[in-house]
């Protein structure tokens, strides 16, 4: 036998009201034993909880429409109004309660009218119309009481001091839940002209829920208690609310569309469902929507935007994923900073030898054009000295805090995607700068962003500095191994040179034929000279001897180098200008030979390598240009001048590095421009002999990526 809906509602209502009575009595006993006895509202709360328990018992025993239930409900409401008055006194606002007391008196009179209307409805009303009018009047009075009580609670909490709010929030929250339920319950009853049996069943459950926070509020420790959902819970709750609103909107519109008649109604409903579902599938899963939800949840559910534990765990997971990730450490460093602010991409800029900053790594930002000198030296010094997060939106609006506005380069100003610069400082030394792109849901940076990004920047700087130190140790180890190998090579070459010299002396004594002897002598003498020359060059590696400073005619040296390749590859000297520089001829020829050989290796058999000599009055310049396959910007930044890194399958990666060091030792510099598919130009610059004494002995190389 099935139980009707009304039967189920009665059973559930009885159980819930019994639960409400048990919880209310238990809460009253707990307040009596453990509540602070000095609290002025303690006695009122105990009385209100006892009357609430009595009302729950009356409803469970005789039903919500019984006269005893109506009387006990009125007594319960009056008791809770007294609790509100005592809460005003607890807050120390007795003197300012003059405007509040008349409202409380009116509400009390309205509450007292409810049993009277109940008596009239049951015993005096002669007709059904009079009975319905009496019941509707009682429900309207219940509405007025709920609205007035909620207004009192609002004034109580909104006008309280900050310290008092900590004590009031639990009791105010419980009473607000009770009267908010009453407001909805009696509104539906008044509009529907009958009590909603389903909601009436939950009245006892609400009484149990209200009793708990009210009892908790009587303890001093309640001021430190707070409901703090995790960010994951808040985000998912907000997502469910958005989805619920969307579904409710669909239901309302679908019901409205059902008013149409005929086939047009069916067509309209199907079209709406298809369109709404398509929009939901495209919009709800979007990154922009999720970013908006996260920002909204952080603003309205939490005191702080960031869950620092979760952010730190994600940061460490990103940095520590080297073995399983295709990203380099520099790229993972950019990603770790970008993930914190929901930035979709970023750049890492690192200092060069001259103090400026250049591009070292990109993360999901391939389209941004970055010049060779990404940030000037002055801006790098400012970020190192002040260690502040540079908000590019503020500089675009003309706000200047440390003089940075005049130093930000034009390419960052022009691209609106560039959002912030985060310095990476290690022991007051700038290790790098991360450029963050604007997040999908735009917002302004605040103090919490600055604090967290500053700490993360310092941690990343330590990782990058440690990585650089490890790379330097690895290079030093490889150099040491290379030097040991060279020592063995030198020993073997020395033995070979001795043997050839002995052969030469024996040939001079024992050769019979003059022609053979002459040819043999020339061949052996040249071989010995070459081997001795190679031995002398190898012996100079790793020494600290000062370079020679001779006057060199750069045009003649360029022609001599070009002549070496006659019959092997076309090397042409273009319009050499008279140019007398200062340097070591042997070292200069060695450096040019390295670069010419690299140009030949990068060129096809029929392509010409050009040597051009020029001067600007201060520096002499030799350009070595080819039309080969060129080099990528990434290889120019991280591989060209790095020892043991070569683009050739069988290369040692020493040639360009050695050429740069030789030119540096002579007080010059080596520049390079290259573009894939077009070719490469190396520019070797040396001080002219007339100006060499006025120039600093040490210069740095500049890599220019065209």
C-alpha positions in Angstrom: 0.0 0.0 0.0 1.5 3.3 -1.1 1.5 6.3 1.2 0.2 9.6 -0.3 2.4 12.7 -0.5 0.6 14.3 2.4 1.2 11.2 4.4 5.0 11.3 3.7 5.1 15.0 4.6 3.4 14.3 7.9 5.8 11.6 8.8 8.9 13.6 7.8 7.5 16.7 9.5 6.9 14.8 12.8 10.5 13.4 12.7 12.0 16.8 11.9 10.0 18.5 14.7 11.0 15.8 17.2 14.6 16.4 16.1 14.1 20.2 16.5 12.8 19.6 20.1 15.7 17.4 21.0 18.4 19.7 19.6 16.7 22.8 21.2 16.5 21.3 24.7 20.1 20.0 24.4 21.3 23.4 23.3 19.5 25.1 26.2 21.2 22.7 28.6 24.5 23.3 27.0 24.1 27.1 27.3 23.1 26.8 30.9 26.1 24.7 31.8 28.8 26.1 29.5 27.6 29.5 28.3 29.2 32.6 29.7 27.2 33.6 32.7 28.1 37.3 32.3 26.4 37.5 28.9 23.2 39.6 29.2 21.4 37.5 26.5 22.2 34.1 28.1 18.9 33.8 30.0 16.9 35.0 27.0 18.5 32.4 24.8 17.8 29.6 27.2 14.1 30.7 27.4 13.8 31.0 23.6 15.3 27.6 23.1 13.0 26.0 25.6 9.9 27.6 24.0 11.2 26.5 20.6 11.4 22.9 21.9 7.8 23.2 23.3 6.6 24.5 19.9 8.3 21.6 18.1 6.6 19.1 20.5 3.2 20.7 19.9 3.5 20.5 16.2 4.8 16.9 16.3 1.9 16.0 18.6 -1.1 17.9 17.3 0.0 19.3 13.9 1.0 22.8 12.7 -2.7 24.0 12.5 -3.6 23.2 16.1 -4.3 26.0 18.5 -1.6 24.9 20.9 1.0 25.0 18.0 -0.2 28.6 17.1 0.1 29.8 20.7 3.6 28.2 21.3 4.8 29.6 18.0 3.8 33.1 19.1 5.6 32.6 22.4 8.7 31.3 20.6 8.7 34.4 18.3 8.3 36.8 21.3 11.2 35.0 23.0 13.5 35.4 20.1 12.6 39.1 19.8 13.7 39.5 23.4 17.0 37.8 22.5 17.5 40.4 19.8 16.9 43.2 22.3 19.4 41.7 24.7 21.9 41.4 21.9 21.6 45.2 21.4 22.4 45.6 25.1 25.3 43.2 24.8 26.8 45.4 22.1 26.5 48.5 24.4 23.9 50.3 22.4 21.2 50.6 25.1 21.3 54.4 24.8 20.7 54.3 21.1 17.7 51.9 21.2 15.1 54.6 21.4 14.1 54.3 17.6 14.2 50.5 17.9 11.9 49.9 20.9 8.7 51.1 19.1 9.4 48.6 16.3 9.8 45.8 18.8 6.6 46.8 20.6 4.7 46.8 17.3 6.1 43.4 16.3 5.2 42.0 19.8 1.6 43.3 19.4 1.4 41.7 15.9 2.6 38.4 17.3 0.0 38.5 20.1 -2.7 38.9 17.5 -1.9 35.6 15.9 -3.4 33.4 18.6 -6.4 35.6 18.6 -6.9 35.1 14.9 -6.4 31.4 15.3 -9.1 31.3 17.9 -11.5 33.3 15.7 -10.8 31.0 12.7 -11.6 27.8 14.7 -14.5 28.9 17.0 -16.2 32.0 15.7 -15.9 32.1 11.8 -19.3 31.0 10.6 -18.5 30.6 6.9 -15.6 29.4 4.8 -15.0 32.9 3.4 -14.6 34.4 6.9 -12.3 31.5 7.9 -10.1 32.0 4.8 -9.9 35.7 5.4 -8.9 35.1 9.0 -6.2 32.6 7.9 -4.9 34.9 5.2 -4.7 37.8 7.8 -2.7 35.6 10.1 -0.3 34.7 7.4 0.1 38.3 6.4 0.9 39.2 10.0 3.5 36.4 10.0 5.0 38.0 7.0 5.2 41.4 8.7 6.9 39.9 11.7 9.5 38.2 9.6 10.3 41.3 7.6 10.5 43.5 10.8 12.7 40.9 12.6 15.1 40.8 9.6 15.3 44.6 9.7 16.2 44.5 13.4 18.9 41.9 12.7 20.3 44.1 9.9 20.5 47.1 12.2 22.0 45.0 15.0 24.8 43.6 12.8 25.4 46.6 10.5 25.7 49.1 13.3 27.9 46.9 15.5 31.6 47.6 16.0 34.1 45.3 14.4 34.9 43.5 17.6 31.2 43.1 18.5 30.5 41.6 15.0 32.8 38.7 15.8 30.5 37.9 18.8 27.2 38.6 17.0 27.8 36.8 13.8 26.8 33.3 14.9 23.6 34.2 16.7 22.7 36.8 14.0 23.2 34.1 11.3 21.0 31.6 13.0 18.1 34.0 13.6 18.4 35.4 10.1 18.0 31.8 8.8 15.0 31.2 10.9 13.1 34.4 9.9 14.2 34.1 6.3 12.6 30.6 6.2 9.5 32.1 7.8 9.3 34.8 5.2 9.4 32.4 2.3 7.1 29.9 4.1 4.3 32.4 4.8 4.7 34.2 1.5 4.0 31.0 -0.3 1.1 30.2 2.1 -0.4 33.7 1.6 -0.1 33.6 -2.2 -1.3 30.0 -2.4 -4.1 30.5 0.2 -3.0 27.3 2.0 0.0 26.2 4.0 2.7 24.4 1.9 2.8 20.9 3.5 6.3 20.2 2.0 7.8 23.3 3.6 5.9 22.8 6.8 7.7 19.5 7.2 11.1 21.3 7.3 10.1 23.8 9.9 11.4 21.6 12.7 14.7 21.0 10.9 15.2 24.7 10.6 14.6 25.0 14.4 17.4 22.4 15.0 19.8 24.2 12.6 19.1 27.6 14.3 19.7 26.2 17.8 23.3 25.2 17.1 24.9 28.6 16.0 22.9 30.5 18.7 24.2 28.1 21.4 27.8 28.5 20.0 27.5 32.3 20.2 27.3 32.2 24.0 30.9 31.0 24.3 33.8 33.6 24.2 35.7 31.3 21.8 33.0 31.8 19.2 34.5 35.1 18.1 37.5 33.3 16.7 35.4 30.7 14.9 34.7 31.2 11.2 33.4 29.3 8.3 36.2 29.2 5.8 35.5 27.0 2.8 38.5 26.0 0.7 39.1 27.8 -2.6 38.3 24.6 -4.4 34.9 24.3 -2.7 34.2 28.0 -3.2 35.1 27.8 -6.9 33.0 24.7 -7.5 30.1 26.2 -5.5 30.1 29.3 -7.6 30.3 27.1 -10.7 27.2 25.2 -9.6 25.4 28.4 -8.8 26.1 29.7 -12.4 25.0 26.5 -13.9 21.9 26.4 -11.7 21.0 30.0 -12.8 21.5 28.9 -16.4 19.2 25.9 -16.0 16.6 27.9 -14.2 16.6 30.4 -17.0 16.2 27.6 -19.5 13.2 26.3 -17.6 11.5 29.7 -17.3 12.0 30.5 -21.0 10.9 27.0 -22.0 7.7 27.4 -19.9 7.1 30.8 -21.5 7.6 29.3 -25.0 5.0 26.6 -24.2 2.4 29.3 -24.3 2.7 29.2 -28.1 0.3 26.9 -29.9 0.6 24.5 -32.7 3.8 23.4 -34.5 5.3 26.8 -34.0 5.5 26.0 -30.2 7.4 22.8 -30.8 9.8 24.4 -33.3 10.5 27.3 -31.1 11.2 25.1 -28.1 13.6 22.8 -30.0 15.4 25.7 -31.6 15.9 27.3 -28.2 17.2 24.1 -26.6 19.7 23.6 -29.4 20.9 27.2 -29.4 21.2 27.3 -25.6 23.0 24.0 -25.4 25.5 25.1 -28.1 26.2 28.4 -26.2 26.7 26.5 -22.9 29.2 24.0 -24.5 31.2 26.9 -26.0 31.0 29.3 -23.1 31.1 27.5 -19.8 34.3 25.4 -20.5 36.2 28.5 -21.7 39.4 29.6 -20.0 38.0 33.2 -19.8 34.9 31.9 -18.0 37.0 29.9 -15.5 39.3 32.9 -14.9 36.3 35.1 -14.2 34.9 32.5 -11.7 38.2 32.3 -9.9 38.6 36.1 -9.6 35.0 36.5 -8.4 35.3 33.7 -5.8 38.6 35.1 -4.6 37.1 38.6 -4.2 33.8 37.6 -2.4 34.6 34.4 -0.6 38.1 35.0 0.8 40.1 37.7 2.6 43.1 36.8 0.4 43.1 36.1 -3.3 45.7 33.4 -3.2 45.7 30.0 -1.6 49.4 30.2 -0.7 49.8 26.5 0.1 48.3 25.4 -3.3 50.3 28.1 -5.2 53.5 26.9 -3.6 52.9 23.3 -4.3 52.1 24.1 -7.9 55.2 26.3 -8.2 57.4 23.4 -6.9 55.7 20.9 -9.2 56.3 23.1 -12.2 60.0 23.8 -11.4 60.6 20.2 -10.5 59.1 18.6 -13.7 62.4 18.7 -15.6 62.7 15.0 -16.2 59.2 14.6 -17.6 58.9 18.0 -19.4 60.2 19.1 -22.8 60.6 22.7 -21.4 64.0 24.0 -20.3 64.5 25.4 -16.8 64.2 28.9 -18.1 60.9 28.2 -19.8 59.6 26.4 -16.6 60.6 29.5 -14.6 58.5 31.7 -16.8 55.6 29.2 -16.6 55.8 29.1 -12.8 55.4 32.9 -12.5 52.7 33.1 -15.1 50.6 30.3 -13.5 50.3 32.4 -10.3 48.5 35.3 -12.0 46.7 33.2 -14.7 48.9 34.8 -17.3 48.8 32.8 -20.6 52.4 33.4 -21.6 55.7 35.2 -20.7 59.3 35.9 -21.5 62.6 35.5 -19.5 65.2 38.2 -20.0 68.7 37.7 -18.6 71.7 40.2 -18.2 74.4 40.3 -20.8 78.1 41.3 -20.3 77.4 45.0 -20.9 74.6 45.1 -18.3 71.6 45.2 -20.6 69.1 42.4 -20.8 68.4 40.1 -23.7 65.8 37.4 -24.5 66.7 34.0 -22.9 63.5 32.0 -23.1 59.9 32.2 -24.2 56.8 30.4 -22.9 53.8 30.3 -25.2 54.6 33.7 -26.7 56.2 33.1 -30.1 54.6 36.0 -31.9 56.2 38.9 -29.8 59.1 40.6 -31.6 61.9 41.2 -29.1 64.9 43.3 -30.1 68.5 42.2 -29.3 68.7 44.6 -26.4 65.3 43.8 -24.7 65.8 46.1 -21.7 68.4 48.9 -21.3 71.1 48.7 -18.6 69.6 51.6 -16.6 66.3 49.8 -16.2 68.1 46.6 -15.2 70.0 48.6 -12.5 66.8 50.2 -11.3 65.0 46.8 -11.0 68.0 45.4 -9.2 68.3 48.3 -6.8 64.6 48.8 -5.9 63.4 45.1 -6.5 59.8 46.1 -7.3 57.2 44.7 -9.6 56.8 47.0 -12.6 53.1 47.4 -13.6 53.2 48.3 -17.3 49.6 49.6 -17.2 50.6 52.2 -14.7 53.5 53.4 -16.8 51.2 53.6 -19.8 48.9 55.8 -17.7 51.8 58.1 -16.7 52.4 56.9 -13.2 56.0 56.9 -12.1 57.2 55.5 -8.8 61.0 55.1 -9.1 61.8 56.9 -12.4 61.0 53.7 -14.5 58.6 55.4 -16.9 61.4 56.9 -19.0 63.4 53.7 -19.1 60.7 51.2 -20.3 61.5 50.4 -24.0 59.0 51.3 -26.7 58.3 47.7 -27.7 56.8 46.9 -24.2 54.8 50.1 -24.3 53.4 49.4 -27.7 52.3 45.8 -27.1 49.2 45.9 -24.8 49.6 42.3 -24.0 52.7 43.0 -21.9 51.4 43.3 -18.4 54.1 43.3 -15.7 57.9 42.9 -15.2 58.9 40.6 -12.3 62.6 41.0 -11.3 64.5 37.8 -10.2 67.0 38.9 -7.6 69.6 36.7 -5.8 71.6 38.3 -3.1 70.8 41.8 -4.4 72.0 40.8 -7.9 69.6 40.8 -10.8 69.5 37.3 -12.3 66.7 37.9 -14.8 63.4 39.6 -15.5 60.1 37.8 -16.3 57.7 39.6 -18.6 54.1 38.5 -18.0 51.3 38.7 -20.6 47.9 40.0 -19.6 45.6 37.3 -18.2 42.3 36.4 -20.1 40.2 38.1 -17.4 41.9 41.5 -17.1 42.4 43.0 -13.6 44.8 45.3 -11.8 47.8 44.2 -9.8 47.5 44.8 -6.1 49.6 44.4 -2.9 49.0 40.7 -2.7 50.2 40.1 -6.3 53.3 42.2 -5.6 54.2 40.3 -2.3 53.7 36.9 -3.8 55.5 37.6 -7.1 58.4 39.2 -5.2 58.9 36.1 -3.0 58.5 33.7 -6.0 61.0 35.9 -8.0 63.6 35.5 -5.2 63.1 31.8 -5.1 63.4 31.4 -8.9 66.5 33.6 -8.9 68.2 31.2 -6.5 67.3 28.2 -8.8 68.6 30.0 -11.9 71.8 31.1 -10.1 72.4 27.6 -9.0 71.7 26.3 -12.5 74.2 28.8 -13.9 76.8 27.7 -11.3 76.3 24.1 -12.2 76.7 24.9 -15.9 79.9 26.8 -15.2 81.3 23.9 -13.2 80.4 21.5 -16.1 82.1 23.8 -18.6 85.1 24.0 -16.4 85.2 20.3 -16.1 84.9 19.9 -19.8 87.6 22.5 -20.4 89.9 20.6 -18.0 89.3 17.4 -19.9 89.9 19.3 -23.1 93.2 20.7 -21.8 94.3 17.2 -20.7 93.6 15.9 -24.2 95.5 18.8 -25.7 98.5 17.9 -23.5 98.6 14.4 -25.0 98.2 15.8 -28.5 101.1 18.2 -27.8 103.2 15.4 -26.6 102.5 13.3 -29.8 103.1 16.3 -32.1 106.4 17.0 -30.3 107.5 13.5 -30.9 106.4 13.7 -34.6 108.3 17.0 -35.0 111.4 15.4 -33.6 111.1 12.5 -35.9 110.6 14.7 -38.9 113.6 16.8 -37.9 115.7 13.7 -37.6 114.5 12.5 -41.0 115.5 15.8 -42.5 119.0 15.6 -41.1 119.4 12.0 -42.4 118.2 13.0 -45.8 120.7 15.8 -46.0 123.4 13.3 -45.4 122.3 10.2 -47.4 120.2 11.3 -50.4 121.9 10.5 -53.7 119.8 12.3 -56.3 119.9 16.1 -56.1 116.4 16.5 -57.5 114.9 14.0 -55.0 116.9 15.5 -52.2 115.7 19.0 -53.0 112.0 18.1 -53.2 112.3 16.0 -50.0 114.0 18.8 -48.2 111.3 21.3 -49.2 108.5 19.0 -48.2 109.9 18.0 -44.9 111.0 21.5 -44.0 107.4 22.8 -44.7 105.9 20.0 -42.7 108.2 20.6 -39.8 107.4 24.3 -39.9 103.7 23.7 -39.8 103.9 21.2 -37.0 106.1 23.5 -34.9 103.7 26.4 -35.6 100.7 24.2 -34.5 102.7 23.2 -31.4 103.3 26.9 -30.5 99.6 27.7 -30.9 98.5 24.8 -28.8 101.0 25.8 -26.1 99.4 29.2 -25.7 96.0 27.7 -24.6 95.3 28.4 -20.9 98.2 30.9 -20.5 97.9 34.4 -19.2 100.6 35.9 -21.4 99.8 39.5 -22.5 98.9 39.8 -26.2 101.2 41.6 -28.6 100.2 45.1 -29.8 101.5 45.6 -33.3 100.3 47.9 -36.1 98.3 45.8 -38.5 97.1 46.7 -42.0 93.7 45.1 -42.0 93.3 45.2 -45.8 96.5 43.2 -46.3 95.5 40.7 -43.7 92.1 40.2 -45.4 93.8 39.7 -48.8 96.2 37.2 -47.3 93.4 35.2 -45.7 91.5 35.2 -49.0 94.6 33.9 -50.8 94.7 30.8 -48.6 91.5 29.6 -50.1 92.4 29.9 -53.8 91.2 26.8 -55.5 89.2 25.6 -52.5 86.3 28.2 -52.2 85.6 31.7 -53.6 86.6 34.2 -51.0 86.5 37.9 -52.2 87.8 41.1 -50.5 85.4 43.9 -51.2 86.7 47.5 -51.5 89.1 47.5 -48.6 89.6 50.9 -47.0 93.0 52.0 -45.7 92.9 50.8 -42.1 95.8 50.4 -39.6 94.7 48.8 -36.4 96.4 47.7 -33.2 96.6 44.0 -32.3 98.4 40.6 -32.6 98.8 39.6 -36.2 98.9 35.9 -35.6 95.9 35.9 -33.2 93.9 38.1 -35.7 94.7 35.8 -38.6 93.6 32.8 -36.5 90.3 34.5 -35.6 89.5 35.5 -39.2 90.4 32.1 -40.4 88.0 30.5 -38.0 85.2 32.8 -39.1 85.9 32.4 -42.8 86.0 28.6 -42.4 82.7 28.7 -40.6 81.2 30.8 -43.5 82.5 28.3 -46.0 81.0 25.4 -44.1 77.7 27.2 -44.0 77.7 28.0 -47.7 77.0 26.0 -50.8 79.9 25.2 -53.2 79.1 28.0 -55.6 78.4 30.8 -53.0 80.9 33.5 -52.4 82.2 34.5 -49.0 82.9 38.3 -48.7 85.5 40.1 -46.7 84.9 43.9 -46.3 87.4 46.2 -44.5 86.3 49.6 -43.2 86.9 52.1 -40.4 84.9 54.8 -38.6 87.8 56.8 -37.3 87.9 55.0 -34.0 87.6 51.3 -34.8 88.8 49.2 -37.7 86.3 46.6 -39.0 86.4 43.4 -41.0 83.0 42.0 -42.0 82.8 38.3 -43.0 79.5 37.7 -44.8 78.0 34.6 -46.4 74.7 33.6 -48.0 74.4 30.3 -46.2 71.6 28.8 -44.2 72.0 31.2 -41.3 71.4 30.6 -37.6 68.3 30.7 -35.4 67.8 33.4 -32.8 67.8 30.7 -30.1 71.2 29.3 -31.2 72.6 32.8 -31.3 71.5 33.4 -27.7 72.5 30.1 -26.1 74.8 28.2 -28.4 77.0 30.2 -30.7 79.6 31.4 -28.3 79.2 28.5 -25.8 82.1 26.0 -25.8 81.4 22.5 -27.0 78.0 23.5 -28.6 78.2 23.2 -32.4 75.7 23.2 -35.2 78.0 20.8 -37.1 77.6 17.1 -36.5 81.4 16.6 -36.1 82.2 20.1 -34.7 83.9 20.8 -31.3 82.1 24.2 -30.8 85.4 25.9 -30.1 85.9 28.0 -33.3 83.5 31.0 -32.7 84.3 31.0 -28.9 88.0 31.1 -29.6 87.7 33.8 -32.2 85.7 36.0 -29.7 88.2 35.4 -27.0 91.2 36.3 -29.3 89.5 39.5 -30.4 88.6 40.4 -26.8 92.2 39.9 -25.7 93.2 42.5 -28.3 90.7 45.0 -26.9 88.2 44.5 -29.7 84.7 43.0 -30.0 82.9 40.5 -32.2 79.3 41.2 -33.4 77.1 38.8 -35.3 73.9 39.2 -37.3 72.1 36.2 -38.8 68.8 35.2 -40.2 67.8 31.7 -41.2 67.7 31.1 -44.9 69.5 34.5 -45.7 73.0 34.1 -44.2 75.3 35.5 -41.5 77.6 38.5 -41.0 80.4 38.5 -38.4 81.9 41.9 -37.7 85.3 41.9 -36.1 86.2 45.3 -34.6 89.6 46.4 -33.4 90.8 49.8 -32.2 92.8 51.8 -34.7 96.5 52.2 -33.8 96.0 56.0 -33.5 93.2 55.6 -30.9 94.2 52.4 -29.2 95.7 54.1 -26.2 92.5 56.0 -25.5 90.2 53.0 -25.5 89.6 50.7 -22.5 91.7 47.5 -22.7 88.6 45.3 -22.1 85.5 45.3 -24.3 82.5 43.0 -24.5 80.9 41.3 -27.4 77.5 42.2 -28.5 75.2 39.8 -30.2 72.7 41.4 -32.5 69.9 39.1 -33.7 68.6 40.4 -36.9 
